[in-house]
Amino acid sequence: MLRAMQGASGPGRFVSRARTVVTSKIRFLWRPLILFAVAGTFAARFGCSYDPNFQSGVTKCAPLNVSKRCPDGYQCNEASGVCIAGVGDGGAGAGTGGAGGVVAGSGGAGAGAGGAAGAGTGGTPSGGASGSGAGGMGFGGMGLGGAPATGGKGGMGFGGTGAGGTPATGGTTGTGGSMTGTIDTFSVPTAGSHPFQITRGPDNNLWFVEAAASKIARCTPNGVITEFPTTTPSAGPEDMVSLGGFLWFAETNLNKIGKCDTSGNMLAEYAVTVGSSSTTMWLAAGPDGNIWYTDVINNLIGRMTPAGMSTTFPAAAGSEPLRIVAGGDGNLWFTEFIGNRISKITTAGVMTRYTIATASAFPPAIGMDGTTTMAFLEIRKVGLITTAGQVTNEFTLPANVANSEGGNVLLAPDGNIWFSNGAESIMRMTPSGTFTRYIVPGNNQTASGLTLGPDGNLWFVDTLQNFVGRITL
């Protein structure tokens, strides 16, 4: 599977990875479509009759125990207690869910033709109080610009996915609520540049690579982006870390690691020791002051000094070591995508391997909290492992989240785990396994890269939509 993501060397390799991510998303399109149909079915079943003398802003809302509190295209003004007109695609509505997750009301039931696209007001359903029912799906106007609504408590909480819509609070329990924070986006100046991986720089700005444009870019906490071309065109930068006051980046098409300063000056390109095949490299800033990297295709772990001297250590044959991170124990930890293991390597090159209990987990990423616990992604789970090599838990992803094969993961200082899935979602998971979902705006989402910024917010890049994203925490 990883080889399909990598493809051939050169620009085609990155396109293949992007296609894999898009294919992953297509597999999950049936979920919202089915849920949307279910919402419409319940609206027809539980709907109430219309008042023939209905007047917007005058007619009182139905009681809370009635599923359809206002006619389609209108919503209940909770302050005045009357129905008011919805604006634009999606209409409005405020169905009430029953206890135990019993669906009762569809919150406007989606994409009605209520007016001009671009200004739709979503429904505000109240979901079931418990259980696993959808609790009033409240897709809230899926037309362009529709403002998403509040999802059902204990339900899917899709909120509303209209392009350009304003995110709102989703469900808080059950299978993962949607969107509880504000997502701002900042377009990358070079079109089609494919931003890929982002990190906090030594200058307290955000830095990321542009794989297709062969550029390095700096983004201020205010969203101002400046681009710098790599020394060699078509270098294909794919990963970046900060070490020793500089930015270091993997030039995948060259089998080199580049170095630049915080002014964007390209200082060096160092050829690294890899195997016989061109490879993909992932980087980590080591506790020993060296750059550590994985050679995915040739099953090697590499160490490069700041002066550019490279040494490699063989990983397990056919294991395809992928993401690597510095652990709180002074060692480097990495995932074995095919080997189905989380492994560590000392700074002297001694390796120890720990098998994941779940078969065919295909772990793509690992993140560290700086103490004794690390989080790692699997195709359908998030796992926790200690620096003693003990997997303490594996949490299954909500059903409405696409596979995490293209994602990153990090542990925040507050103990929460954040990860991107390489597609439409960025997730927060508490240490006890409660998920909150943030849906990336737009279409053809490919959320990649993840870092905590100097402003205390979460930053990411969207590879195919060509923007830098910020989740205000």
Secondary structure, DSSP 4 states (H G I P E B T S, - for coil): -HHHHH-SSSHHHHHHHHHHHHHHHHTTTHHHHHHHHHHHHHHHHH--PPPTT--TTTSBPPPTTSS--S-TTEEEETTTTEEEE--STT-----BPPGGG-----TT-S----S-TT--B----B--SSSSS---------STTPBP-PPPTTS-------TTPPP----SSTT-EE--SEEEEEE-SSTT--EEEEEE-TTSSEEEEETTTTEEEEE-TT--EEEEE-SSTT--EEEEEEETTEEEEEETTTTEEEEE-TT--EEEEEE----SS---EEEEE-TTSSEEEEETTTTEEEEE-TT--EEEEE--TT--EEEEEE-TTSSEEEEETTTTEEEEE-TTS-EEEEE-SSTT-----EEE-SSSEEEEE-SSEEEEEETTS-EEEEEEPPTTS---TT--EEE-TTS-EEEE-SSSEEEEE-TT--EEEEEPSSSS--EEEEEE-TTS-EEEEETTTTEEEEEE-
